Amino acid sequence: MPSTSSHKGVACLACKGPLEDAVTTCGHTFCRLCLPPPSHRGAQPSSRVLLCPLCKEKEKTEILMAPVPLGPLGETYCKEHGEKIYFFCENDAEFLCVFCREGPTHQAHTVGFLEDAIQPYRNRLRSRLEALSMERDEIEDIKSREDQKIQVLLTRIESKKQQVEAAFEKLQQELRKQHCLLLARLTELERQIWKERDEYISKVTEEVTWLGVQVKELEEKCQQPASELLQDVRVNQSRCEMKTFVSPEAISPDLVKNIRDLHRKIVILPEMMGTFSENLVRHLETDSGVVILDPQTASRSLVLSEDRKSIRYTRQKQNLPNSPLRFESLPAVLGSAGFSSGRHRWQMEVQLGERGGCMVGVAGEGVKKRGEQGLSTDEGVWAVIFSHQQCWASTSPGTDLPLNNIPRSMAVALDYEAGQVTLLNAETHATIFTFTASFSGKVFPFFAVWKKGSCLTLKG
């Protein structure tokens, strides 16, 4: 494509003199006056066709503003000299033709052939391409795995929804069944009452009728003359001395007993339903999240497992970093997460060594960890102490608890707003003790074990 530019120091390929008003046609540069006149044959009206004296190639003329790309990089032409570009200056990151290469500007620079210069860049691009491809594949693998996890979770959620539907449908069916049974029993009692009422009325009516007949007969006898009345005096006297009528009971004792029994069952239904609803709400709103142990608070006499879910008492105190959070005078540890609201529940299993013991409950964030350790609610500890000798709650003063056997599995239920901490036998769900308090600030799960062989493991 022809172009014009200023080319100082470059000779015209036609006249061999300095270029004047230089024009580039097919890659060769000439003075404008050295080119033959333009031809319009076969061309558009808006273009002129110049004939190169050397190769006679036809091209459309235009003002040269930049290197003219004619296909691959090797076919790019220098905008200053119009020559094909063969070289690359690494210092200036510029494309060079033979004239640029020999010029003074790039004499001291690192200049190489275009293909040789481009190879390291291609290698770096390939390396980057491979790295990006690997990263893309890795991300796609991660996405695939996460999609699978999400699908598993969605499947589980759908399964749980079906379980909830089934559980409540079963509950509703059982409630409807018991509702129908109660109504049927009440209807049956109502029928029996009406039946016994009818029988009672029938008996009383019969007796009243008979008595009416007797009364009328006696009234008539009283109207007889004395001679007739005296003749039948023995009969009349017998009639007057008849036995007293005993009125039957309107409702039989057995029916009354059945009514009372059913009444006792029905009268507590509202309380039972209220308790059930309250327990259901409490259960569903209770956070049964995983509780783990805080190693910064663990006594040097306790060995924590790697998963921070179990502790074991050791006589040999461990060499642990100093921490103001660590229990120094009591073989105890706190849970890693504190609670300042809501309902929470966690479960654990305990095993006590010979003459060993454990303490389970919650402690306030300001519980004392150094010096003489208090174990009561006054010191911010709401817990139950178990040992082979006795069991008591850390109230102030302490409360002895009658407990035949130390439960192996225990649970702690915390209701922060209600100010309640309940320790339960996790196997029987029986309440061991319930603390009432007014919490302020965070409270933490609290655990302690002592004597060789004693250990505690969190479940869930």
Number of C-alpha atoms within 10 A of each C-alpha: 20 24 21 23 19 13 18 12 9 17 17 20 16 16 12 11 13 16 24 19 13 25 31 27 27 22 21 19 26 28 21 16 13 17 16 12 12 13 13 13 9 7 11 10 8 7 14 18 22 24 18 22 15 10 11 11 14 17 17 16 18 15 12 17 11 11 18 17 12 11 8 7 14 14 15 21 23 22 20 20 25 29 22 22 24 20 22 22 20 14 11 11 9 12 22 28 21 14 16 20 20 11 11 10 9 17 12 8 13 12 21 16 14 17 14 12 16 13 11 11 11 13 11 11 12 12 12 12 13 12 12 12 12 12 12 12 12 12 12 12 12 12 12 12 12 12 12 12 12 12 12 12 12 12 12 12 12 12 12 12 12 12 12 12 12 12 12 12 12 12 12 12 12 12 12 12 12 12 12 12 12 15 12 12 15 15 12 12 17 13 12 15 18 14 13 17 16 13 15 18 14 12 15 16 12 12 15 13 12 12 13 12 12 14 12 12 13 14 11 10 16 12 10 11 9 11 9 11 15 12 10 11 14 11 11 16 10 9 13 11 8 8 7 6 9 8 10 12 10 16 16 14 10 9 14 12 11 12 16 12 11 14 12 10 10 13 10 11 11 10 11 12 11 12 12 12 12 12 12 12 11 14 14 11 12 16 15 15 10 13 23 19 23 18 20 17 19 26 25 26 24 25 19 22 13 7 8 17 19 20 25 22 26 19 11 10 12 12 8 12 8 10 11 10 19 24 23 21 15 22 23 25 27 29 21 16 14 17 18 14 17 13 21 20 20 19 20 20 16 22 18 23 17 12 13 19 25 24 25 25 25 26 25 22 17 12 18 20 19 13 10 10 14 15 23 18 21 13 17 20 25 29 30 28 19 22 19 15 8 15 21 19 27 24 19 11 10 13 13 14 15 10 12 9 11 17 17 14 19 24 23 23 21 27 19 20 13 14 14 18 23 21 26 20 18 18 11 10 11 11 14 18 16 18 18 14 15 9 16 12 11 15 25 21 26 21 23 25 31 25 19 16 16 21 25 24 19 20 16 12
